[in-house]
Amino acid sequence: MKIVDLVIIGGGSAGMAAAIQAKKEGVDNLLILEKNDTLGGILNQCIHNGFGLTEFKEELTGPEYLQRFVDQVHELDIPYKLSSAVINITRDKVVSYSNPVDGSVSVQAKAIVLATGCYERNAGAIQLPGDRCSGIITAGTAQKYLNIHGYLVGKRVVILGSGDIGLIMARRLTLEGAKVVCVAEIMPYSNGLNRNIAQCLNDYNIPLYLSTSVSRVIGKGRLQKVILSNVDDNFKFIPGTEMEIPCDTLILSVGLVPYVSLLENIGVPMSSTKGALVNEHMETMIPGIFTCGNCLHVHDVVDFVTDEGRLAGHGAALYLQNLLLGVREINVYPNSGVSYVVPQKVNLDNQEDVTFKFRVQKPVKDVFVLFESNNVIISKVFKSALIPSEMIMIKVNRDKLANVTGDITVHLEGR
């Protein structure tokens, strides 16, 4: 069996960034495995701009953004295999994959980075009520049909959910001549970035109905109309609020779920993000297996996915050089107002600063973010406004962590 120092599963923005960083830190025997026939993952179909503002200080389309990393992969001579589906990994890091050229192959890895991204929740996942007709499609699939294959998925469209891909598709479909009637969002606030609300809905006079969802889909063969209803605080439909919307297409933008079955199959502990529990180097609870990007927790900006991929590649390089040897590990927990925090564990023997990433449970204004251990405040940062759709990142200096003796909680406090 061939031995590979580092196997990266997934050749999207996180996987390529991890491979590039590991290569720069001296890991020469590595391999990227990508299930599609090109590198880049989902970015290949994201032809809108808005990428690279943090990473490159300029605005790029998805294909332009990914190409910069593909170029680095080639410049550094990093090997990769396309159309390669990873079938299984084991706790001792045997990676089994198959492709049309090599057939079924197993390699022994010394370290693994999982960067497999996420998948969309569909009609079955949300138990969409009503008829089972054609014309109901997820936002990402609609994006692929239109941007890759050139198919207009509908002429009169309702979008359920205000996730970023759904908002972007509202604009894209409008520009292609479809009528986007409205966007309905079950929450009392949008789940998309504010810039996408402005640029994709407001600029095209597309209404956004909050605290509203689809109470029934109606259609024989093809979708004919949807019934929208307001929901109460418990997300139950309110009788008498029904609104009938004739349409031929319903696009679902109702959430993303990290793709982590490879980790679940070997018993890697999971967190509330639906991704794995990790430390500050993106290492799971199985030493030498790392994870990053949208298969760890769903990001709203691809630049942050890239940065997290680099962190995982750095961690893998340290592991392969036997430099991850600390034993003073503490837990990190979300508390009041915070829905989750990454990483969930921190090694106090690590000599590097730690960037904590989290989301709030609901929109808040004028609050302090507190990092606290044994009733001692480690760090306190003021934020004028926080919303659930935007991931927050706060770096805590290593010096502030030096004297921590107990678990850390991250929570909000009013001004």
TIVODREN-898199 format. One line per field, with one value per residue (C-alpha): y, x, z; residue number from 1. Coordinates in Angstrom, 3 decimals. Layout:
north	c(Y ...)
east	c(X ...)
up	c(Z ...)
n	c(NUM ...)
This chain:
north	c(0.000 3.416 5.716 9.410 11.903 14.034 13.293 16.213 15.095 17.816 20.164 23.275 26.511 24.934 21.821 23.696 26.238 23.413 21.676 24.883 25.798 22.302 22.273 25.658 24.277 21.352 18.596 17.310 13.909 14.925 14.278 16.089 13.898 15.701 13.990 16.387 16.614 20.013 21.620 24.446 22.785 24.913 28.028 26.786 27.639 30.907 33.299 36.365 38.695 39.446 36.931 37.865 41.124 39.904 37.475 39.605 43.056 43.003 41.758 38.521 35.996 32.462 31.018 33.898 33.329 29.578 29.918 31.766 28.719 26.253 28.205 27.855 24.121 23.836 26.142 24.115 20.851 19.506 16.196 15.762 13.275 14.326 12.330 10.515 9.609 8.770 5.685 5.257 6.332 4.444 5.607 4.596 6.830 4.392 6.310 4.312 6.005 5.134 6.819 5.757 5.596 3.914 1.887 1.188 2.356 2.477 4.605 4.835 8.451 9.816 12.734 13.628 16.948 16.614 19.535 18.044 21.062 20.825 19.839 21.577 20.746 19.743 19.472 16.200 17.569 20.397 18.244 20.633 20.222 19.638 17.942 16.228 17.897 19.036 22.598 22.368 22.678 23.719 27.025 25.440 23.036 25.903 27.793 24.836 24.359 28.028 28.938 25.683 24.160 27.255 26.046 28.543 26.551 28.562 31.640 32.621 31.862 31.920 31.493 29.967 30.987 33.999 32.185 33.820 31.399 31.918 35.700 35.581 33.351 35.841 38.427 35.942 34.677 38.223 39.165 36.104 37.181 35.192 36.862 36.366 37.039 37.105 35.607 34.082 33.636 31.698 33.642 37.230 38.287 37.432 34.606 36.250 38.878 42.469 43.257 40.467 41.715 45.143 44.053 41.067 42.020 45.735 46.746 44.683 45.451 41.832 41.693 39.788 38.377 37.648 35.234 33.583 30.107 27.804 26.143 24.196 23.511 22.789 21.245 18.329 17.335 20.818 23.275 25.649 27.736 27.956 29.083 31.339 31.793 33.795 31.857 32.551 32.530 28.712 28.600 27.354 28.591 31.316 30.625 33.407 34.698 32.572 34.214 32.360 32.860 31.441 30.166 27.378 27.080 27.014 27.413 26.246 28.134 26.593 25.780 23.843 20.783 19.863 16.712 14.620 11.023 9.912 11.192 9.911 6.426 6.256 7.732 11.248 13.288 15.931 19.374 21.473 22.818 19.291 19.250 17.687 18.874 20.470 22.247 25.506 23.666 22.220 18.776 16.435 14.244 11.610 12.788 13.475 13.896 17.532 19.229 22.721 24.872 24.209 20.595 21.941 24.779 26.716 29.947 32.996 34.251 32.031 34.082 32.777 29.220 29.691 31.057 28.100 25.721 27.278 26.792 23.092 22.733 24.425 22.105 19.030 20.182 20.641 17.198 15.555 17.295 16.035 19.584 19.105 17.585 19.768 18.141 21.092 21.092 22.957 23.105 26.135 26.470 28.901 30.577 33.187 34.680 32.538 29.553 27.879 28.532 27.053 25.735 23.758 22.885 24.838 23.485 25.847 24.660 26.086 29.250 30.843 33.254 31.683 33.011 32.077 31.919 32.028 33.093 34.785 33.314 36.432 39.991 42.162 45.673 47.306 44.231 43.000 39.594 38.067 35.218 34.026 31.260 30.561 33.930 35.736 37.754 36.803 39.125 41.631 43.069 45.572 45.036 47.592 45.033 41.250 39.112 35.299 35.310 36.720 34.624 36.617 36.147 37.418 36.762 36.216 36.834 33.864 35.925 36.232 32.439 31.700 31.752 30.113 27.169 26.169 25.885 29.004 30.285 32.765 34.865 38.256 40.992 44.202 47.487)
east	c(0.000 1.336 2.199 1.275 2.189 -0.924 -4.157 -6.559 -10.107 -11.798 -10.278 -12.346 -11.141 -10.502 -8.775 -6.502 -5.577 -4.729 -2.555 -0.761 -0.023 1.221 3.448 4.923 5.709 7.684 5.117 6.151 4.450 0.791 -2.266 -5.563 -8.580 -11.469 -14.735 -15.533 -13.693 -12.161 -10.660 -12.572 -15.699 -18.832 -16.941 -17.055 -20.756 -20.582 -20.146 -21.257 -18.659 -17.977 -15.187 -11.674 -12.375 -10.517 -8.090 -6.942 -8.388 -10.287 -13.631 -13.579 -16.036 -15.977 -14.047 -11.540 -11.035 -10.513 -8.148 -5.633 -5.414 -5.382 -2.407 -0.609 -1.325 0.328 3.241 4.005 3.607 1.013 -0.387 -4.147 -6.611 -9.944 -13.169 -11.964 -14.654 -13.417 -15.300 -13.939 -11.333 -10.250 -9.144 -5.591 -5.823 -6.222 -7.992 -9.896 -11.028 -11.975 -11.841 -12.241 -8.485 -7.069 -10.099 -10.302 -7.252 -6.229 -3.393 -1.931 -1.897 0.032 -2.401 -5.742 -7.479 -11.202 -12.519 -15.652 -17.944 -21.668 -24.953 -28.334 -31.447 -34.197 -37.994 -37.947 -35.632 -38.050 -41.171 -42.576 -46.381 -48.494 -48.221 -45.070 -44.687 -41.793 -40.529 -39.251 -35.469 -32.679 -30.920 -27.526 -28.946 -30.758 -27.460 -25.693 -28.404 -28.335 -24.651 -23.044 -25.609 -27.514 -30.989 -33.547 -35.266 -38.494 -40.308 -42.298 -40.381 -40.917 -37.876 -38.235 -35.470 -33.200 -29.874 -27.168 -27.360 -31.129 -30.726 -28.050 -30.262 -33.131 -30.975 -29.552 -32.976 -34.285 -31.402 -32.144 -35.769 -37.621 -40.096 -39.080 -42.343 -40.991 -38.679 -40.280 -38.296 -39.594 -37.407 -38.216 -34.910 -33.006 -30.460 -28.425 -25.734 -26.988 -25.130 -27.010 -30.360 -29.536 -27.969 -30.171 -33.610 -33.878 -32.189 -34.728 -37.810 -38.227 -40.261 -38.998 -41.711 -40.364 -41.986 -43.525 -43.252 -44.875 -47.915 -48.766 -47.486 -50.063 -49.459 -50.278 -47.171 -45.608 -45.917 -48.846 -48.911 -47.784 -49.665 -47.667 -48.700 -47.343 -45.866 -45.969 -43.085 -43.173 -43.057 -46.650 -48.813 -51.280 -54.771 -56.233 -52.868 -52.743 -51.550 -51.866 -48.941 -49.183 -45.746 -44.072 -40.936 -40.154 -36.483 -35.394 -32.635 -33.273 -29.892 -26.685 -25.435 -21.729 -20.834 -19.104 -20.210 -16.586 -15.855 -19.099 -18.348 -15.179 -16.755 -15.296 -17.166 -19.449 -20.533 -23.694 -22.454 -23.021 -19.265 -16.530 -15.215 -11.819 -8.975 -7.363 -5.397 -8.621 -7.613 -10.455 -10.461 -8.593 -4.957 -3.776 -7.254 -8.100 -11.169 -11.955 -14.296 -17.980 -17.735 -16.709 -19.226 -21.050 -19.297 -20.849 -17.659 -15.344 -12.302 -12.803 -13.074 -9.685 -8.147 -9.465 -8.058 -4.637 -5.008 -5.764 -2.799 -0.568 -1.869 -1.270 2.298 2.972 1.520 3.725 6.741 5.760 5.191 1.641 2.626 0.870 -1.345 -2.977 -6.239 -9.385 -12.927 -14.618 -18.400 -20.996 -23.162 -25.928 -26.606 -24.045 -25.216 -21.830 -18.112 -15.129 -12.692 -14.296 -10.935 -7.720 -4.272 -2.730 0.776 0.318 2.376 0.104 -2.826 -6.273 -9.047 -12.500 -15.392 -19.023 -22.545 -25.168 -28.609 -30.520 -29.766 -28.373 -26.965 -24.435 -23.117 -19.836 -18.473 -16.903 -14.407 -14.458 -12.823 -13.492 -15.289 -12.225 -12.648 -9.947 -11.084 -13.918 -14.781 -17.525 -19.724 -22.269 -24.346 -24.324 -26.614 -26.876 -26.112 -22.617 -19.901 -17.896 -14.149 -12.250 -8.557 -7.410 -3.742 -1.758 -0.618 -4.236 -4.603 -1.380 -2.927 -6.251 -6.943 -10.493 -12.905 -13.714 -17.220 -18.117 -21.201 -22.816 -23.393 -25.396 -23.594)
up	c(0.000 -0.976 1.943 1.661 4.362 3.903 2.050 1.518 0.778 -1.249 -3.815 -3.160 -1.616 1.816 0.471 -1.925 0.768 3.190 0.603 -0.387 3.229 4.106 1.027 1.964 5.419 4.081 3.454 0.039 -0.048 -0.260 -2.414 -3.085 -3.885 -5.615 -6.581 -9.456 -12.770 -11.907 -8.833 -7.177 -5.821 -5.647 -6.782 -10.370 -10.558 -8.577 -11.486 -9.485 -7.984 -4.327 -3.680 -2.616 -0.798 2.286 0.660 -2.296 -1.516 -4.802 -6.048 -8.054 -9.408 -8.022 -11.016 -10.872 -7.150 -7.415 -10.370 -8.204 -5.958 -8.845 -10.222 -6.880 -6.800 -10.207 -9.331 -6.199 -8.126 -5.676 -6.978 -7.233 -8.625 -10.129 -10.452 -7.331 -4.836 -1.345 -0.228 3.261 5.784 8.885 12.315 11.444 8.339 5.473 2.684 0.060 -3.154 -6.705 -10.094 -13.743 -14.368 -11.259 -10.199 -6.475 -4.515 -0.852 0.501 3.986 5.125 8.069 8.321 6.713 6.080 5.390 3.306 1.770 2.044 2.737 1.139 0.876 2.835 0.423 0.417 2.311 4.979 5.824 5.334 2.751 2.833 -0.272 -3.633 -4.880 -8.255 -10.415 -10.197 -6.601 -6.517 -4.162 -4.761 -5.393 -7.946 -9.680 -9.747 -11.343 -13.987 -14.955 -14.632 -15.801 -18.158 -19.309 -18.310 -16.985 -14.232 -14.204 -15.436 -12.350 -9.189 -5.423 -3.184 0.271 2.646 2.536 2.520 0.432 -2.499 -2.678 -2.647 -5.327 -7.468 -7.111 -8.872 -11.361 -12.438 -12.744 -15.019 -17.170 -17.636 -14.979 -12.628 -9.004 -7.199 -3.645 -1.064 2.053 5.278 8.282 10.715 11.772 10.208 7.055 6.993 4.244 4.324 4.396 1.179 -0.612 0.694 -0.738 -4.031 -4.866 -3.537 -2.886 -6.126 -8.094 -5.988 -4.937 -1.703 1.337 3.618 7.111 9.596 6.547 5.048 2.503 4.066 0.914 -2.591 -5.270 -8.660 -10.911 -12.815 -12.560 -9.691 -10.195 -7.023 -3.425 -0.342 1.960 5.586 8.496 11.414 15.147 17.611 17.621 13.805 13.593 10.717 11.687 10.291 8.202 6.943 3.782 0.533 -2.791 -5.191 -8.733 -9.816 -11.749 -9.598 -5.896 -5.001 -1.554 0.262 3.651 5.071 4.541 6.412 6.710 4.776 7.420 6.886 6.480 9.980 11.488 10.193 12.307 15.417 15.388 18.051 16.530 17.724 17.479 14.113 12.673 12.067 14.158 17.496 16.827 18.568 17.438 14.711 13.249 14.522 15.421 18.501 16.470 16.295 12.772 11.271 10.552 9.089 7.815 5.771 5.298 6.440 9.848 10.097 7.408 6.428 4.790 3.081 1.020 2.043 5.588 4.267 2.619 5.806 7.782 5.184 5.683 9.429 8.932 6.553 9.119 11.839 9.680 8.962 12.687 13.391 10.776 12.318 15.799 17.052 18.404 21.719 24.314 26.929 28.741 26.808 27.881 26.487 24.938 25.245 23.861 26.475 26.562 23.136 21.272 19.225 18.694 18.860 16.965 18.120 20.927 22.501 23.010 23.826 26.364 25.442 21.950 21.459 18.838 19.113 18.771 16.544 17.819 15.343 16.406 15.533 17.665 18.259 17.171 16.016 18.811 19.126 21.434 23.223 24.613 23.614 26.706 26.904 30.483 32.553 36.246 36.509 35.171 31.961 29.440 26.680 26.246 22.833 22.022 18.950 17.782 15.853 15.412 13.257 12.932 9.206 9.734 11.347 13.886 14.334 17.377 17.925 21.506 22.174 23.471 26.467 27.617 27.528 29.399 32.869 32.038 34.343 33.457 30.566 28.558 27.870 25.136 25.795 25.228 27.748 27.317 27.240)
n	c(1 2 3 4 5 6 7 8 9 10 11 12 13 14 15 16 17 18 19 20 21 22 23 24 25 26 27 28 29 30 31 32 33 34 35 36 37 38 39 40 41 42 43 44 45 46 47 48 49 50 51 52 53 54 55 56 57 58 59 60 61 62 63 64 65 66 67 68 69 70 71 72 73 74 75 76 77 78 79 80 81 82 83 84 85 86 87 88 89 90 91 92 93 94 95 96 97 98 99 100 101 102 103 104 105 106 107 108 109 110 111 112 113 114 115 116 117 118 119 120 121 122 123 124 125 126 127 128 129 130 131 132 133 134 135 136 137 138 139 140 141 142 143 144 145 146 147 148 149 150 151 152 153 154 155 156 157 158 159 160 161 162 163 164 165 166 167 168 169 170 171 172 173 174 175 176 177 178 179 180 181 182 183 184 185 186 187 188 189 190 191 192 193 194 195 196 197 198 199 200 201 202 203 204 205 206 207 208 209 210 211 212 213 214 215 216 217 218 219 220 221 222 223 224 225 226 227 228 229 230 231 232 233 234 235 236 237 238 239 240 241 242 243 244 245 246 247 248 249 250 251 252 253 254 255 256 257 258 259 260 261 262 263 264 265 266 267 268 269 270 271 272 273 274 275 276 277 278 279 280 281 282 283 284 285 286 287 288 289 290 291 292 293 294 295 296 297 298 299 300 301 302 303 304 305 306 307 308 309 310 311 312 313 314 315 316 317 318 319 320 321 322 323 324 325 326 327 328 329 330 331 332 333 334 335 336 337 338 339 340 341 342 343 344 345 346 347 348 349 350 351 352 353 354 355 356 357 358 359 360 361 362 363 364 365 366 367 368 369 370 371 372 373 374 375 376 377 378 379 380 381 382 383 384 385 386 387 388 389 390 391 392 393 394 395 396 397 398 399 400 401 402 403 404 405 406 407 408 409 410 411 412 413 414 415)
